[in-house]
Amino acid sequence: RVHAELRTLGTRCSRKRVERLMREAGLQGCMRGKRRGTTHRGRRSVAAQDLLKRNFRATQMDRVWVADITYIATAEGFLYLAFILDVHSRRIVGWSMENHLGTELVVAALRMAVWRRKPAPGLVHHSDQGVHYYTSLSFGQRLGEVGITPSMGRTGSALDNAMAESFVSTLKAELVSRMAFPSRQAAKSAIFEYLE
């Protein structure tokens, strides 16, 4: 990542030189934290069909969105982040943060994405079957109101929502695991700055 950033800024150097200089300076890349399985399907929830089948490609913006929920530890307790990522541009188009898990968390992220992007009907919203939020009645109604087609991977299969999982991994490696948040508000501010 340091080598890629230097190239973006116009500095020409080899990857091995960057590795050597970082090692000599005692600098180390971001260390990834331990993974925990958090996806459990609700007993009465009905999942949508998997329309993507692990094919995370889109020929234009606002044709396919992927979504997920993650949590961030703070001294006050967990902060939950729901986000929606556009597959074509790989940008976060909607997000929401709360101190509790609830359907409103994913509905608020969807509301932000729709307000920002105003997508045409037919867009595919792909997610895992996280607990019951993406399979909830209110979330399904909101998708239907704006003409978005739901799609869901299998329960507990990170590969079925790999692009969203990849973003979570990057967020945690670049920001969350490098900081200790004293409060949920401190975490919200740092994540807001990272996302925006």
Legacy VTK file of the C-alpha trace (Angstrom):
# vtk DataFile Version 3.0
C-alpha trace
ASCII
DATASET POLYDATA
POINTS 196 float
0.000 0.000 0.000
2.855 2.403 0.748
4.453 1.591 -2.620
1.130 2.133 -4.421
0.606 5.466 -2.637
4.125 6.639 -3.566
3.508 5.744 -7.222
0.211 7.634 -7.135
2.055 10.689 -5.819
4.598 10.397 -8.657
7.555 8.975 -6.708
9.341 6.277 -8.717
10.838 3.435 -6.694
10.692 -0.333 -6.517
8.516 -2.285 -4.115
11.588 -4.005 -2.659
13.197 -0.645 -1.884
10.093 0.457 -0.011
10.132 -2.834 1.929
13.813 -2.397 2.823
13.437 1.246 3.906
10.357 0.450 5.996
12.160 -2.468 7.655
15.206 -0.252 8.438
12.928 2.448 9.887
11.034 -0.109 11.980
7.785 0.528 10.111
5.306 -2.275 9.599
2.222 -2.642 7.434
-1.265 -2.778 8.926
-1.880 -5.981 10.853
-5.253 -7.584 10.394
-7.241 -8.564 13.470
-8.764 -11.926 14.287
-11.951 -12.772 12.356
-15.147 -13.711 14.124
-18.167 -15.293 12.456
-21.221 -13.075 12.926
-23.686 -14.078 10.214
-26.607 -16.183 11.434
-29.865 -16.444 9.545
-33.097 -15.842 11.434
-35.424 -18.857 11.763
-38.421 -17.300 10.022
-36.584 -15.130 7.485
-36.915 -15.780 3.764
-33.797 -15.116 1.708
-33.746 -13.684 -1.788
-32.184 -15.602 -4.664
-28.419 -15.157 -5.275
-28.404 -13.164 -8.542
-24.663 -12.436 -8.556
-23.285 -15.946 -7.932
-19.908 -14.420 -6.914
-19.642 -12.405 -10.152
-18.830 -8.961 -8.762
-18.788 -7.014 -12.015
-20.899 -4.152 -13.289
-20.549 -2.328 -16.595
-21.815 0.967 -15.186
-22.452 2.671 -11.874
-25.595 2.010 -9.862
-26.369 -1.363 -11.466
-25.085 -3.566 -8.605
-24.622 -2.643 -4.945
-23.225 -4.908 -2.229
-23.958 -4.377 1.457
-22.877 -5.645 4.846
-22.814 -4.849 8.562
-19.709 -4.803 10.741
-18.943 -3.823 14.294
-16.242 -1.651 15.840
-15.154 -2.075 19.457
-14.970 1.052 21.624
-14.475 1.607 25.369
-18.255 2.229 25.618
-19.211 -0.941 23.730
-19.731 -1.845 20.091
-20.571 0.602 17.308
-22.322 -1.020 14.343
-21.730 0.133 10.769
-23.986 -0.778 7.844
-22.704 0.214 4.411
-23.548 -0.085 0.718
-20.791 -0.241 -1.881
-21.233 0.345 -5.631
-19.605 -2.578 -7.498
-18.553 -0.548 -10.555
-16.962 2.471 -8.843
-16.061 0.580 -5.613
-17.220 3.587 -3.604
-19.355 3.620 -0.490
-22.669 5.125 -1.598
-24.569 4.777 1.679
-23.813 4.055 5.315
-25.286 4.235 8.790
-23.839 3.887 12.312
-25.697 3.016 15.520
-24.909 1.675 18.985
-27.417 -1.162 18.476
-28.229 -3.699 15.789
-31.640 -3.167 14.306
-33.416 -3.106 10.965
-33.304 0.708 11.005
-29.498 0.479 10.659
-29.690 -1.125 7.186
-32.747 0.915 6.156
-30.893 4.168 6.963
-27.874 3.079 4.873
-30.213 2.257 1.971
-32.045 5.566 2.384
-28.720 7.457 2.147
-27.604 5.495 -0.939
-30.911 6.076 -2.750
-30.918 9.789 -1.831
-27.317 10.251 -3.023
-27.415 8.177 -6.225
-31.109 8.160 -7.290
-30.700 4.803 -9.072
-32.880 3.644 -11.946
-35.192 0.690 -11.301
-33.554 -2.698 -11.790
-30.511 -2.133 -9.610
-29.428 -5.279 -7.722
-28.795 -4.978 -3.968
-26.657 -7.944 -2.850
-25.990 -8.849 0.783
-25.463 -11.818 3.020
-28.356 -13.072 5.124
-27.048 -11.232 8.190
-29.211 -12.227 11.148
-32.584 -10.912 9.936
-31.984 -7.304 8.875
-31.650 -7.813 5.122
-34.563 -10.285 5.132
-36.835 -8.053 7.236
-40.218 -6.927 5.958
-39.445 -3.193 6.293
-36.157 -3.522 4.389
-37.811 -5.556 1.634
-40.610 -2.987 1.350
-38.104 -0.144 1.058
-36.261 -2.003 -1.740
-39.566 -2.539 -3.556
-40.580 1.125 -3.197
-37.492 2.307 -5.068
-37.407 -0.516 -7.635
-34.324 -2.324 -6.311
-34.023 -6.102 -6.725
-32.716 -7.980 -3.656
-30.037 -10.668 -3.943
-28.479 -12.706 -1.128
-25.610 -15.116 -0.754
-25.677 -18.201 1.442
-25.502 -17.988 5.223
-21.967 -17.968 6.603
-20.241 -17.910 3.190
-17.919 -14.914 3.008
-17.175 -15.628 -0.668
-20.805 -14.984 -1.637
-20.352 -11.368 -0.504
-16.593 -11.125 -1.038
-16.474 -7.512 -2.230
-18.227 -6.234 0.908
-16.081 -8.487 3.105
-12.971 -7.112 1.389
-14.015 -3.557 2.247
-14.584 -4.550 5.897
-11.121 -6.117 5.987
-9.526 -2.960 4.545
-11.436 -0.672 6.933
-10.339 -2.713 9.938
-6.717 -3.018 8.770
-6.272 0.651 7.808
-8.303 2.333 10.545
-9.946 0.273 13.273
-7.058 -1.976 14.345
-4.685 1.011 14.430
-6.754 3.028 16.908
-8.306 2.560 20.336
-11.618 4.412 20.430
-12.496 5.867 23.866
-16.124 6.405 22.842
-18.625 5.590 20.129
-18.590 9.243 19.086
-14.798 9.110 18.545
-15.240 5.994 16.410
-18.084 7.634 14.458
-15.940 10.680 13.705
-12.962 8.609 12.537
-15.111 6.318 10.384
-16.996 9.275 8.897
-13.690 10.852 7.867
-12.472 7.526 6.421
-15.658 6.908 4.426
-16.184 10.423 3.164
LINES 1 197
196 0 1 2 3 4 5 6 7 8 9 10 11 12 13 14 15 16 17 18 19 20 21 22 23 24 25 26 27 28 29 30 31 32 33 34 35 36 37 38 39 40 41 42 43 44 45 46 47 48 49 50 51 52 53 54 55 56 57 58 59 60 61 62 63 64 65 66 67 68 69 70 71 72 73 74 75 76 77 78 79 80 81 82 83 84 85 86 87 88 89 90 91 92 93 94 95 96 97 98 99 100 101 102 103 104 105 106 107 108 109 110 111 112 113 114 115 116 117 118 119 120 121 122 123 124 125 126 127 128 129 130 131 132 133 134 135 136 137 138 139 140 141 142 143 144 145 146 147 148 149 150 151 152 153 154 155 156 157 158 159 160 161 162 163 164 165 166 167 168 169 170 171 172 173 174 175 176 177 178 179 180 181 182 183 184 185 186 187 188 189 190 191 192 193 194 195
